[in-house]
Every structure is written in C-alpha cells, then in structure tokens.
Amino acid sequence: MTAPDKLFTNRRTVRIEWGDCDPAGIVFNPRYFAFFDAATAALFEAIGTPKWRLFEVYPAFAGIPLVDSAARFLAPCRFGDDVEIETSITALGRSSFKVAHVARRGSVVAVEASETRVWTERDASVPAGLRSAPLPEEIRRAFTPGSET
C-alpha cells in the first residue's frame, strides 16, 4: 500500500493475548480487524468525543460502519508482543472517511491496512433504517490539521 497523506493520527499499544493467536502461536489475522476497529474508535476519543458519546451529542447518529477494507500481513506477531497501532485519517468525504492503520512490533511493520467508513444516521424510511449523513463540521474540523477545533 502506498503511504497516504495523513490528516490526523493517533497511536495506541495493544498487548497480544493468548486468545488473539491461532494454533501456530501467531495473531489470527481477523483479530487485527478488531484491533483496527478499536483504533478507529480511539481517533474519536483523541479528539475529545469518545465513540459512545457520539450517540449523546448527535441524537440521530447510528454508527460509522465499515464499507471497504484491505490489509497486507507482512510479519507475524505473537502472544505477549506489544504492538503499536498508528491510525490516521487520510481523507474526508461528504459522509465517508478513509483510515490507514500501521501495526508495528518494535521497528518491524507487521500489518498495513486501510478502511473506508461512513457516518450514518437512523432513518426509518429506508431499508435497514440507516442512511449516510454528512460528517458533522466539528468532527471534520477536529480531523483536519490547521483547523480550529
């Protein structure tokens, strides 16, 4: 994956637990997507609005579902490893935003991943009761460098 431009970045460390690993003793690849989901949620906490609070601040808010993802698994991580996950907003659309994740074990890049997520609101008039909605301006400003929050 080509390194995208970064608008906003957050880092968190994850300790690899026994339950994260497959019988070979390395992280079971789907577990990385759970780590990345938590890292995306941590972006909102880093700007002062934890994901759980978005439901209070924006009453129609229904979540930020994943609509596209890709990953490259470059090096294994094992039980007991501390893995730093660098998560960056790389693009903001009207209602969607792109996220890049880089998981490192020390200086070794273990996984590179990308996501596209969509800001959604509840809407009883459409199938599944969800529709995309514009990203709130406060969120957009917080994820844009040089803007005032």
C-alpha positions as CSV (number, residue, x, y, z in Angstrom):
1,M,0.0,0.0,0.0
2,T,1.2,3.5,-0.8
3,A,1.5,5.7,2.3
4,P,-1.4,8.1,2.1
5,D,-1.3,11.7,3.3
6,K,-2.3,11.9,7.0
7,L,-4.8,14.4,8.2
8,F,-5.0,13.2,11.9
9,T,-3.0,10.5,13.6
10,N,-3.4,8.6,16.9
11,R,-1.3,5.8,18.4
12,R,-2.2,3.1,20.8
13,T,-0.4,0.0,22.0
14,V,-2.1,-3.4,22.1
15,R,-0.7,-6.4,24.1
16,I,-1.2,-9.6,22.1
17,E,-3.2,-12.0,24.3
18,W,-3.4,-15.8,24.1
19,G,-6.9,-15.6,22.7
20,D,-5.7,-13.4,19.8
21,C,-3.5,-16.3,18.5
22,D,-4.1,-19.3,16.3
23,P,-2.7,-22.8,16.9
24,A,0.7,-21.7,15.3
25,G,1.0,-19.1,18.1
26,I,0.7,-16.0,15.9
27,V,-2.1,-13.5,15.7
28,F,-5.1,-14.9,13.9
29,N,-5.5,-12.4,11.0
30,P,-9.1,-11.4,11.7
31,R,-8.1,-10.2,15.1
32,Y,-6.3,-7.4,13.5
33,F,-9.6,-6.0,12.2
34,A,-10.9,-6.0,15.8
35,F,-7.7,-4.1,16.8
36,F,-8.2,-1.7,14.0
37,D,-11.9,-1.1,14.8
38,A,-10.9,-0.2,18.4
39,A,-8.1,2.1,17.0
40,T,-10.6,3.9,14.7
41,A,-12.9,4.4,17.8
42,A,-9.8,5.8,19.6
43,L,-9.5,8.5,17.0
44,F,-12.8,9.9,18.2
45,E,-11.6,9.7,21.8
46,A,-8.4,11.5,20.8
47,I,-10.4,14.5,19.6
48,G,-12.4,14.6,22.8
49,T,-15.6,12.8,21.8
50,P,-15.4,9.1,22.6
51,K,-17.5,7.0,20.2
52,W,-20.1,6.1,22.9
53,R,-20.6,9.8,23.5
54,L,-21.4,10.5,19.8
55,F,-24.8,8.9,20.4
56,E,-25.5,11.6,23.0
57,V,-24.0,14.5,21.1
58,Y,-25.7,13.6,17.8
59,P,-29.1,12.1,18.5
60,A,-29.7,10.7,15.1
61,F,-26.2,9.1,14.9
62,A,-26.3,5.4,14.1
63,G,-22.6,4.5,13.8
64,I,-19.6,4.5,11.4
65,P,-19.9,1.2,9.6
66,L,-17.0,-0.2,7.6
67,V,-17.8,-0.3,3.9
68,D,-14.4,-1.2,2.5
69,S,-11.2,-2.7,3.9
70,A,-7.9,-4.1,2.8
71,A,-4.8,-5.4,4.6
72,R,-1.3,-6.7,3.9
73,F,0.2,-9.0,6.5
74,L,3.9,-8.5,6.5
75,A,5.4,-10.0,9.7
76,P,3.9,-12.2,12.4
77,C,3.1,-11.0,15.9
78,R,2.9,-13.5,18.8
79,F,1.4,-13.9,22.3
80,G,3.0,-11.3,24.7
81,D,4.1,-8.9,21.9
82,D,3.3,-5.2,22.4
83,V,2.1,-3.9,19.0
84,E,1.9,-0.2,18.4
85,I,-1.0,0.7,16.0
86,E,-0.7,4.0,14.3
87,T,-4.1,5.1,12.9
88,S,-4.6,8.0,10.6
89,I,-7.5,9.8,8.9
90,T,-6.3,10.1,5.3
91,A,-9.3,11.5,3.5
92,L,-12.7,13.1,4.4
93,G,-15.6,12.9,2.0
94,R,-19.1,14.3,2.5
95,S,-20.2,11.4,4.7
96,S,-17.3,8.9,4.4
97,F,-13.7,9.0,5.7
98,K,-10.7,6.9,5.0
99,V,-8.5,5.4,7.7
100,A,-5.0,3.9,7.4
101,H,-3.5,1.6,10.1
102,V,0.1,0.5,10.5
103,A,0.8,-2.1,13.2
104,R,4.4,-2.3,14.3
105,R,6.2,-4.8,16.5
106,G,9.1,-2.7,17.6
107,S,10.5,-1.2,14.4
108,V,9.0,-4.0,12.2
109,V,5.9,-3.2,10.2
110,A,3.6,-6.2,10.8
111,V,0.4,-5.1,9.1
112,E,-0.7,-2.2,6.9
113,A,-4.4,-1.8,6.4
114,S,-7.0,0.7,5.1
115,E,-10.7,1.3,5.8
116,T,-13.5,3.4,4.4
117,R,-16.2,4.2,6.9
118,V,-19.4,6.1,6.6
119,W,-21.1,8.4,9.1
120,T,-24.7,7.1,9.4
121,E,-28.0,8.2,10.9
122,R,-31.1,6.4,11.7
123,D,-33.8,6.7,9.0
124,A,-37.0,4.5,9.3
125,S,-37.9,5.3,5.7
126,V,-35.0,3.3,4.1
127,P,-34.1,-0.4,4.2
128,A,-32.2,-1.4,7.4
129,G,-33.1,2.0,8.8
130,L,-29.8,3.7,8.1
131,R,-28.6,6.3,5.7
132,S,-25.4,8.1,5.2
133,A,-25.3,11.7,6.5
134,P,-22.7,14.5,6.3
135,L,-19.9,14.4,8.7
136,P,-20.6,17.0,11.4
137,E,-18.5,20.1,10.9
138,E,-17.0,19.7,14.4
139,I,-15.7,16.3,13.6
140,R,-14.4,17.4,10.2
141,R,-12.5,20.3,11.8
142,A,-11.0,18.1,14.5
143,F,-9.7,15.7,11.9
144,T,-8.2,18.4,9.7
145,P,-4.8,19.8,10.6
146,G,-4.5,23.5,11.0
147,S,-8.3,23.9,11.5
148,E,-9.6,25.3,14.7
149,T,-11.5,22.9,17.0
